[in-house]
Amino acid sequence: VMNAGRVESGLTAVDAYSQTTGACGGIDFWGNCWEWTFSTDASGSYIIKGGSWDSSRDDCRSEKSDVVRNGSQGYANVGFRVVRTDSI
């Protein structure tokens, strides 16, 4: 599995587990990579959510919001989710 340009052994593809598909069709929302948010803390660092492949189990939840990163740096375990909506 490729992660931030690196091949990581022991990881699975994003859609490897069909039981993680949510009611709206979203897959693997927790534990794949931390996701950037628009929210910042008092110092201006961006709050990230969701946990990543190298996180503890307790970090892999959307309610976790005390982890921050500098928005001008790159991280191997932080990304973003692209969402597409279809017109009905």
N, C-alpha and C positions, 0 to 999 in steps of 0.2 A: 504494500500500500504506500502511495506517495503522500508525503506530508510536508508542506512548505518547501518543496523541491528536494526533499530527502526521502530515501526509501527507509521505512521503519519496519523491522521484522516483528511478527506477532500481532499486527493490527489487522482488522478486517475492513472490507469495503463498507462505505456508508450505508448501503441498502442490504447488508448481509442478513439482517434479522427482521423478518416480516412482522413479528409481534411488536416491534417498536413503532409501527405506523399508527399515527394518530387519527382521530375521527375526520380531520380535514385533509388527510393524505400526507401530512408532514412526516418525515422519517428522521430518526436519530437526533432528536433535539437536545439530548443530554449526553455528554461524555465524548463527543467527537472532537470538538475544540471549543475553547472559551469563545463567546461571541461578544463583539463590540456592542456597546449601547451608546446612545447620545448623552446619557447621564454622566455627570462628573462629580467628584468629591470636592471638598473645600480647597484642595491644592490645585485643582484643575485636571487631575488625572482621570482618565475614563474608566467607568465601572464596566467590568466584564462579567458575563453570567454563563452558567451552564456546565462548567467543568470541561475537562479535556481528557484525552487518552492517558495522560500522566497524572491525573488528579486523584485524590482520595474519593471514595464513594460518596461521602457527605458533601463534597463540592459539586457533584453532578446533579444539580437541581436548579431550576430557574429562579427560585427564591433567594439563592445565594447572591448577595450583592455587596460584600465587603472586600472584594478583590478588585484592584485597580491596576492599570497599566498606562504608561506614557504613550500618547497617541502618535508621537513622531518616530517611534521605534518599531521594528518588526519582531515578531515572536513566532516560534515554530508551533505553538499550541494555541494561538488566538487567531480567529478569522471572522467571517461574517456569513450570513445565510442569505442567499438570493431567493426571493419569493416572486413567483409569477402568478397572477390571477387570470383566469379565463373569463371572458364575458359570457354571461348566461343568457 
